[in-house]
Amino acid sequence: MAERMLKFITVERTTPPKRAAETRSSDFHEIYADFIDAKAAEQASRCSQCGVPFCQTHCPLHNNIPDWLRMTAEGRLQEAYALSQATNSMPEICGRICPQDRLCEGSCTIEQSGHGTVTIGAVERYLTDKAWEEGWVEPLRPGPDRGASVGIVGAGPAGLAAAERLREAGYAVTVYDRHDRAGGLLIYGIPGFKLEKEVVERRTRRLAEGGVVFELGFEVGRDASLVDLRARHDSVLIAAGVYAARELTAPGSGSAGVTAALDYLIASNRVGLGDAVPAYDSGELNAAGRDVVVVGGGDTAMDCVRTAVRQGAKSVTCLYRRDRANMPGSVREVAHAEEEGVVFEWLAAPRAVLGEAGAADGLRAARMRLGPPDVSGRQAPEEVEGGDFDLPADLIIKALGFDPEDLPTLFGAPDLAVSRWGTLKADFRTQMTSLPGVFAAGDIVRGASLVVWAIRDGRDAADAIHQYLSQRALLAAE
């Protein structure tokens, strides 16, 4: 019913209600409310129903966005949900944490024409939350038993997406993870104000109730080698993510009070989950009453500064060596942080950690300017002579990105081939590694990236494993 659509000229873009900064900055609850039914339908009706939907082509999962927006506008909510989840294992999670401003919404045709993008992410979240409330999310139903098993290393988004698809295809699936809860960075890396933990936990419960086995607190290399897992399963998928923090290369970086972003975020999330965290209780990983400086400009840095605000930091500063326009983090997240009182020092880079007796009490930074573009096309930052300045800082958080761990050594698998960056080498068509029957997906292949790409990679890997095991079964039968 086309007359219900194309309302972008008469209906303004609206996002769901957002809690005021002074209210939300004292807790870890999500900052956005859900759309009410009428508002979701109204906003969905702004879609222009493009003949070539750039929102869909710029979504890593190629979600059929125009069609489920039309269904939402027409009140066909259960159909809209069914279509949205057909290509996405976790639509309500993507609706919350995807950087839509860089993907679907940033590519929206009416955004380019100056009318303001359709609020795709908010509608996606609304549809799936509604589906959970109404009971439209069906239990995971395993396919006919294929008599084969798959072991998955890593219970993050890539591993979970693969587990769901493989279980539906009839495989016995066991997911191994070093943490005591499934979800990976969805649980331990992303703060609750962006993604409340129950949203993730209901997904993992659905998998467990559908027969996916979770072996938690299990480290490959300590509890079993990769050789052991290959003997235990017909195929193995490595979806371990990248967890090695990049170091701060500045004098004094080993001082007390300098910590890695992931250590800090895991401690905060564990406290929110009710765990005892001695390093938090001691103040080591707690920003309360402290001058905090976060070094970095990605989404992890934004998670850290906004967490520090909620912990009651005395001051919170984000130090980034490029300008706002070149910041890799979400524009939306930067705006949220500024609303909550975070100070941004653009074009600034750490020079030295200050302090006595091995404890940080400040950070000396150098002013930067953007010089000629580097080989990637980005302008390279250069120091401004005589531009040094000092910041008070007794908690300095390194949010400089993540690198892969040395998996061949950790897993006891020296023949597992890696790239020069340490990521696993996998055939781009089959996602198989250098070891037959061992596949890889997510950040451990592509490097630190987005949750939506991890979901895409996990689903693709599951399809590749299914094809591999099907062909092997056919050859055995012949």
C-alpha positions as CSV (number, residue, x, y, z in Angstrom):
1,M,0.0,0.0,0.0
2,A,2.3,2.7,-1.3
3,E,0.0,5.6,-0.1
4,R,1.0,4.7,3.4
5,M,4.7,5.4,2.6
6,L,6.7,8.3,1.3
7,K,5.8,10.6,4.2
8,F,9.3,12.0,4.6
9,I,8.1,15.4,3.3
10,T,5.3,15.8,5.8
11,V,6.6,13.8,8.8
12,E,9.8,14.9,10.5
13,R,12.4,12.4,11.6
14,T,12.0,11.5,15.3
15,T,14.0,9.2,17.5
16,P,12.6,7.4,20.6
17,P,12.6,9.4,23.8
18,K,16.0,9.8,25.3
19,R,16.5,10.2,29.1
20,A,18.0,13.5,30.2
21,A,21.8,13.5,30.6
22,E,21.6,14.5,34.3
23,T,19.3,11.5,35.0
24,R,20.9,8.8,32.9
25,S,24.5,9.6,33.8
26,S,24.0,8.2,37.3
27,D,22.9,4.7,36.2
28,F,23.7,2.0,33.6
29,H,20.2,1.6,32.2
30,E,19.7,2.1,28.4
31,I,19.2,5.7,27.6
32,Y,16.5,5.3,24.9
33,A,13.0,4.1,25.4
34,D,11.2,2.0,22.8
35,F,8.9,3.6,20.2
36,I,5.2,3.3,20.9
37,D,3.3,1.5,18.2
38,A,1.9,4.6,16.5
39,K,5.3,6.3,16.5
40,A,7.1,3.3,15.0
41,A,4.5,3.1,12.2
42,E,4.8,6.9,11.6
43,Q,8.5,6.8,11.4
44,A,8.6,3.7,9.2
45,S,6.1,5.5,6.8
46,R,8.8,8.0,6.0
47,C,10.7,5.4,3.9
48,S,10.8,6.3,0.2
49,Q,10.7,2.7,-0.9
50,C,13.7,3.2,-3.2
51,G,14.0,1.1,-6.3
52,V,17.7,0.6,-5.3
53,P,17.7,0.5,-1.5
54,F,21.1,1.8,-0.4
55,C,20.2,1.1,3.2
56,Q,20.0,-2.6,2.4
57,T,23.1,-2.7,0.2
58,H,25.2,-0.9,2.9
59,C,24.0,-3.3,5.7
60,P,26.5,-6.1,6.1
61,L,23.6,-8.5,6.6
62,H,21.7,-7.1,3.6
63,N,18.6,-6.9,5.8
64,N,15.4,-6.4,3.7
65,I,14.9,-3.0,5.3
66,P,12.4,-1.3,2.9
67,D,10.0,-4.2,3.1
68,W,9.9,-4.5,6.9
69,L,9.6,-0.7,7.2
70,R,6.5,-0.9,4.9
71,M,5.0,-3.8,6.9
72,T,5.6,-1.8,10.1
73,A,3.9,1.3,8.6
74,E,0.9,-0.9,7.7
75,G,0.7,-2.4,11.2
76,R,1.8,-5.9,10.0
77,L,4.2,-6.2,12.9
78,Q,4.6,-9.9,13.2
79,E,5.4,-10.2,9.5
80,A,7.8,-7.3,9.8
81,Y,9.6,-9.0,12.6
82,A,9.7,-12.3,10.7
83,L,11.3,-10.6,7.8
84,S,13.8,-8.7,9.9
85,Q,15.0,-11.8,11.7
86,A,15.2,-13.9,8.5
87,T,18.7,-12.4,7.8
88,N,19.8,-11.4,11.3
89,S,20.3,-13.6,14.3
90,M,20.2,-10.7,16.7
91,P,18.1,-7.8,15.3
92,E,17.3,-6.2,18.6
93,I,21.0,-6.1,19.5
94,C,22.0,-4.6,16.1
95,G,19.1,-2.1,16.5
96,R,20.8,-0.9,19.8
97,I,24.5,-0.9,19.0
98,C,25.0,-0.8,15.3
99,P,26.5,2.5,14.1
100,Q,23.5,3.1,11.8
101,D,24.8,6.6,11.0
102,R,27.7,4.9,9.2
103,L,25.7,2.0,7.6
104,C,22.0,1.8,6.7
105,E,20.9,5.2,8.0
106,G,23.9,7.0,6.7
107,S,23.2,5.6,3.2
108,C,19.4,6.4,3.3
109,T,18.3,8.2,0.1
110,I,16.1,10.8,2.0
111,E,19.1,11.5,4.2
112,Q,21.1,12.5,1.2
113,S,18.2,14.7,0.0
114,G,18.2,16.6,3.2
115,H,15.0,15.3,4.8
116,G,16.6,13.3,7.6
117,T,17.2,9.6,7.5
118,V,14.6,7.0,8.4
119,T,15.2,5.8,12.0
120,I,15.9,2.3,10.9
121,G,17.8,1.1,14.0
122,A,15.0,2.3,16.4
123,V,12.3,0.5,14.3
124,E,14.4,-2.7,14.2
125,R,14.8,-2.6,18.0
126,Y,11.1,-1.9,18.4
127,L,10.1,-4.9,16.2
128,T,12.1,-7.5,18.0
129,D,11.4,-6.2,21.5
130,K,7.7,-6.4,20.5
131,A,8.2,-9.9,19.3
132,W,9.7,-11.0,22.6
133,E,6.8,-9.4,24.5
134,E,4.2,-11.0,22.2
135,G,5.7,-14.4,22.1
136,W,6.5,-14.2,18.4
137,V,10.2,-15.3,18.9
138,E,9.9,-19.0,18.4
139,P,12.1,-21.6,20.2
140,L,15.2,-22.8,18.4
141,R,14.1,-26.0,16.6
142,P,16.9,-28.3,15.6
143,G,16.8,-29.9,12.2
144,P,16.9,-33.6,11.6
145,D,19.9,-35.1,13.4
146,R,22.8,-35.3,11.0
147,G,25.0,-37.4,13.2
148,A,27.8,-34.8,13.2
149,S,29.0,-32.3,15.7
150,V,30.7,-28.9,15.5
151,G,32.8,-27.2,18.2
152,I,32.8,-23.4,18.3
153,V,35.5,-21.5,20.1
154,G,34.1,-18.2,21.3
155,A,30.6,-17.3,22.5
156,G,30.6,-13.8,21.0
157,P,28.3,-12.7,18.2
158,A,30.0,-14.6,15.5
159,G,30.0,-17.9,17.5
160,L,26.4,-17.5,18.6
161,A,25.2,-16.7,15.1
162,A,27.0,-19.8,13.8
163,A,25.7,-21.9,16.6
164,E,22.1,-21.0,15.9
165,R,22.3,-21.7,12.2
166,L,24.2,-25.0,12.6
167,R,21.7,-26.2,15.3
168,E,18.8,-25.4,13.0
169,A,20.6,-27.5,10.3
170,G,20.6,-30.5,12.6
171,Y,24.2,-30.5,14.0
172,A,25.2,-31.1,17.6
173,V,26.9,-27.9,18.6
174,T,29.1,-27.1,21.6
175,V,30.3,-23.6,22.2
176,Y,33.5,-23.1,24.3
177,D,34.3,-19.8,26.0
178,R,36.9,-18.6,28.5
179,H,34.3,-16.5,30.4
180,D,31.7,-17.7,32.8
181,R,28.8,-16.3,30.7
182,A,28.0,-16.6,27.1
183,G,27.9,-13.4,24.9
184,G,31.6,-12.4,24.7
185,L,31.9,-8.6,24.4
186,L,28.1,-8.2,24.2
187,I,28.1,-9.2,27.9
188,Y,31.5,-8.0,29.2
189,G,32.7,-5.3,26.8
190,I,29.6,-3.2,26.0
191,P,28.1,-1.2,28.9
192,G,24.5,-1.6,30.0
193,F,23.5,1.9,29.0
194,K,24.0,0.8,25.4
195,L,22.9,-2.9,25.7
196,E,21.2,-4.2,28.9
197,K,22.4,-7.7,29.7
198,E,19.0,-9.4,29.7
199,V,18.7,-8.6,26.0
200,V,21.8,-10.8,25.4
201,E,20.9,-13.4,28.0
202,R,17.5,-14.2,26.5
203,R,19.3,-14.9,23.2
204,T,21.8,-17.3,24.8
205,R,19.0,-19.0,26.8
206,R,17.1,-19.6,23.6
207,L,20.2,-21.3,22.1
208,A,20.7,-23.4,25.3
209,E,17.0,-24.4,25.3
210,G,17.4,-25.4,21.7
211,G,20.2,-27.9,22.5
212,V,23.3,-25.8,22.0
213,V,25.8,-26.9,24.7
214,F,27.9,-24.2,26.4
215,E,31.2,-25.1,28.0
216,L,32.0,-21.9,29.9
217,G,35.2,-21.1,31.8
218,F,36.9,-23.2,29.2
219,E,40.2,-22.1,27.6
220,V,41.5,-23.8,24.5
221,G,45.2,-24.5,25.3
222,R,44.6,-24.9,29.0
223,D,41.6,-27.2,29.1
224,A,42.1,-28.8,25.7
225,S,44.2,-28.2,22.7
226,L,42.9,-27.5,19.2
227,V,44.0,-31.0,18.3
228,D,41.7,-32.3,21.1
229,L,38.8,-30.3,19.8
230,R,39.3,-31.6,16.3
231,A,39.3,-35.1,17.6
232,R,36.1,-34.4,19.6
233,H,34.1,-32.8,16.7
234,D,33.6,-33.3,13.0
235,S,34.4,-29.6,12.4
236,V,35.6,-26.7,14.5
237,L,34.9,-23.0,14.1
238,I,37.3,-20.5,15.7
239,A,35.4,-17.3,16.6
240,A,37.6,-16.1,19.4
241,G,37.7,-12.4,18.7
242,V,40.6,-10.1,19.3
243,Y,41.4,-9.3,22.9
244,A,45.1,-8.1,23.1
245,A,45.1,-4.4,24.0
246,R,47.4,-2.1,22.0
247,E,50.0,-0.5,24.3
248,L,50.5,3.1,25.1
249,T,54.0,3.9,23.9
250,A,54.9,6.7,26.3
251,P,57.3,7.1,29.3
252,G,55.5,6.1,32.5
253,S,52.9,3.9,30.7
254,G,53.6,1.1,33.2
255,S,52.6,3.3,36.2
256,A,49.8,2.3,38.6
257,G,46.6,3.9,37.4
258,V,47.2,3.1,33.7
259,T,44.9,0.3,32.6
260,A,43.6,-1.4,29.5
261,A,40.1,-0.4,28.3
262,L,38.8,-4.0,28.3
263,D,40.0,-4.7,31.8
264,Y,38.2,-1.6,33.0
265,L,34.9,-2.4,31.1
266,I,34.9,-6.0,32.1
267,A,35.2,-5.0,35.8
268,S,32.4,-2.5,35.5
269,N,30.1,-5.0,33.7
270,R,30.8,-7.7,36.2
271,V,29.9,-5.4,39.1
272,G,26.6,-4.6,37.2
273,L,26.0,-8.4,36.9
274,G,26.4,-8.8,40.7
275,D,29.9,-10.3,40.7
276,A,32.5,-9.6,43.3
277,V,35.4,-7.7,41.7
278,P,38.2,-7.0,44.1
279,A,40.0,-4.7,41.7
280,Y,36.9,-2.6,41.5
281,D,36.4,-2.5,45.3
282,S,40.0,-1.5,45.8
283,G,39.6,1.4,43.4
284,E,42.0,0.1,40.9
285,L,39.4,-0.3,38.2
286,N,36.9,2.2,39.6
287,A,36.7,5.8,38.4
288,A,34.8,7.2,41.5
289,G,36.3,10.5,42.6
290,R,39.2,10.3,40.1
291,D,40.5,12.4,37.2
292,V,40.1,10.1,34.2
293,V,41.7,10.4,30.8
294,V,40.8,7.9,28.1
295,V,43.2,7.8,25.2
296,G,41.6,6.8,21.9
297,G,38.8,7.7,19.6
298,G,36.8,4.6,18.8
299,D,33.5,3.2,20.2
300,T,35.5,1.5,23.0
301,A,36.8,4.9,24.1
302,M,33.2,6.2,24.2
303,D,32.2,3.2,26.3
304,C,35.0,4.0,28.8
305,V,34.3,7.7,29.1
306,R,30.6,7.2,29.6
307,T,31.2,4.4,32.2
308,A,33.6,6.7,34.1
309,V,30.9,9.4,34.3
310,R,28.5,6.9,35.8
311,Q,31.0,5.7,38.3
312,G,31.2,9.2,39.7
313,A,34.6,10.4,38.2
314,K,35.8,13.8,39.3
315,S,36.6,14.7,35.6
316,V,36.5,12.7,32.4
317,T,38.6,13.7,29.3
318,C,38.9,11.9,26.0
319,L,42.3,12.5,24.2
320,Y,42.3,11.8,20.5
321,R,45.1,12.6,18.0
322,R,42.9,13.6,15.1
323,D,39.9,15.9,14.9
324,R,36.2,15.3,15.4
325,A,35.6,14.7,11.6
326,N,38.2,11.9,11.6
327,M,37.1,10.1,14.8
328,P,36.4,6.5,14.1
329,G,33.7,6.2,16.9
330,S,30.0,6.8,16.3
331,V,29.0,10.4,15.9
332,R,26.0,9.7,18.0
333,E,28.1,8.3,20.9
334,V,30.3,11.3,20.9
335,A,27.2,13.5,21.2
336,H,25.9,11.4,24.1
337,A,29.3,11.7,25.9
338,E,29.4,15.5,25.5
339,E,25.9,15.7,26.9
340,E,27.0,13.7,29.9
341,G,29.9,16.1,30.6
342,V,32.9,14.5,28.9
343,V,35.6,16.9,27.7
344,F,37.2,16.1,24.3
345,E,40.7,17.1,23.6
346,W,40.9,16.9,19.8
347,L,44.2,16.9,18.0
348,A,46.2,15.8,21.1
349,A,48.4,12.7,21.7
350,P,49.9,11.4,24.9
351,R,53.6,12.2,25.4
352,A,54.2,11.0,29.0
353,V,52.5,9.7,32.1
354,L,53.3,12.0,35.0
355,G,53.6,11.0,38.7
356,E,55.9,9.9,41.5
357,A,56.6,6.5,43.1
358,G,55.2,4.7,40.1
359,A,51.7,6.1,40.4
360,A,50.0,8.2,37.7
361,D,48.8,11.7,38.7
362,G,48.8,13.4,35.3
363,L,49.3,13.1,31.6
364,R,51.4,15.3,29.4
365,A,50.0,15.6,25.9
366,A,51.3,17.0,22.6
367,R,49.2,19.2,20.4
368,M,48.8,17.8,16.9
369,R,47.8,19.0,13.4
370,L,46.7,17.0,10.4
371,G,49.3,16.7,7.7
372,P,49.3,15.1,4.3
373,P,47.2,11.9,3.8
374,D,48.9,8.6,4.6
375,V,48.7,5.5,2.4
376,S,45.1,4.8,3.5
377,G,44.0,8.3,2.5
378,R,43.7,9.6,6.0
379,Q,45.6,12.7,7.0
380,A,48.5,11.8,9.2
381,P,48.7,13.6,12.5
382,E,51.9,15.7,13.2
383,E,53.1,17.2,16.4
384,V,52.9,21.0,16.9
385,E,56.2,22.2,18.2
386,G,55.8,23.8,21.7
387,G,52.2,22.7,22.0
388,D,52.6,20.4,25.1
389,F,50.1,20.6,27.9
390,D,49.3,18.7,31.1
391,L,46.1,17.1,32.3
392,P,45.3,15.9,35.8
393,A,44.9,12.1,35.6
394,D,45.1,9.4,38.2
395,L,43.2,6.9,36.0
396,I,44.4,6.6,32.4
397,I,42.5,4.2,30.2
398,K,44.2,2.8,27.0
399,A,41.5,2.5,24.3
400,L,43.8,2.2,21.4
401,G,42.3,-0.8,19.7
402,F,42.8,-4.6,19.9
403,D,45.1,-7.1,18.2
404,P,44.8,-10.9,18.0
405,E,46.4,-13.1,20.6
406,D,49.0,-15.6,19.4
407,L,46.4,-18.4,18.7
408,P,48.8,-20.9,17.2
409,T,50.8,-20.9,20.4
410,L,47.9,-20.6,22.8
411,F,46.0,-23.4,21.0
412,G,49.0,-25.7,20.6
413,A,48.5,-25.5,16.8
414,P,51.7,-24.3,15.1
415,D,50.3,-25.2,11.6
416,L,47.4,-22.7,12.1
417,A,48.3,-20.0,9.6
418,V,48.1,-16.4,10.5
419,S,48.4,-13.1,8.5
420,R,51.2,-10.6,9.2
421,W,48.7,-8.9,11.6
422,G,48.2,-12.1,13.6
423,T,44.7,-12.7,12.4
424,L,43.8,-16.1,11.2
425,K,44.1,-16.8,7.5
426,A,40.9,-18.2,6.1
427,D,39.8,-18.8,2.5
428,F,37.6,-15.9,1.5
429,R,35.1,-18.3,-0.2
430,T,34.9,-21.1,2.4
431,Q,36.2,-19.5,5.5
432,M,38.4,-22.6,6.1
433,T,41.7,-22.1,7.8
434,S,45.0,-23.8,6.9
435,L,43.8,-26.8,8.9
436,P,41.2,-29.1,7.2
437,G,37.8,-28.9,8.8
438,V,38.8,-25.9,11.0
439,F,37.0,-22.6,10.0
440,A,37.3,-19.1,11.4
441,A,34.9,-16.1,11.5
442,G,34.5,-12.7,13.0
443,D,37.2,-10.4,14.3
444,I,39.8,-13.1,14.5
445,V,39.8,-13.1,10.7
446,R,38.9,-9.5,9.8
447,G,40.4,-7.7,12.8
448,A,38.5,-5.6,15.4
449,S,35.2,-4.7,13.7
450,L,31.5,-4.3,14.2
451,V,29.1,-6.7,15.8
452,V,27.0,-6.8,12.7
453,W,30.0,-8.0,10.7
454,A,30.6,-10.7,13.3
455,I,27.0,-11.9,12.9
456,R,27.4,-11.9,9.1
457,D,30.6,-13.9,9.3
458,G,29.2,-16.4,11.8
459,R,26.2,-17.1,9.6
460,D,28.4,-17.4,6.5
461,A,30.8,-19.8,8.3
462,A,27.9,-22.0,9.5
463,D,26.8,-22.3,5.8
464,A,30.3,-23.2,4.8
465,I,30.7,-25.8,7.5
466,H,27.3,-27.3,6.5
467,Q,28.5,-27.5,2.9
468,Y,31.8,-29.1,4.0
469,L,30.2,-31.7,6.2
470,S,27.5,-32.5,3.7
471,Q,30.1,-33.1,1.0
472,R,32.1,-35.3,3.4
473,A,29.0,-37.3,4.3
474,L,28.2,-37.8,0.6
475,L,31.7,-39.0,-0.2
476,A,31.6,-41.4,2.8
477,A,28.2,-42.8,1.5
478,E,29.6,-43.3,-2.0
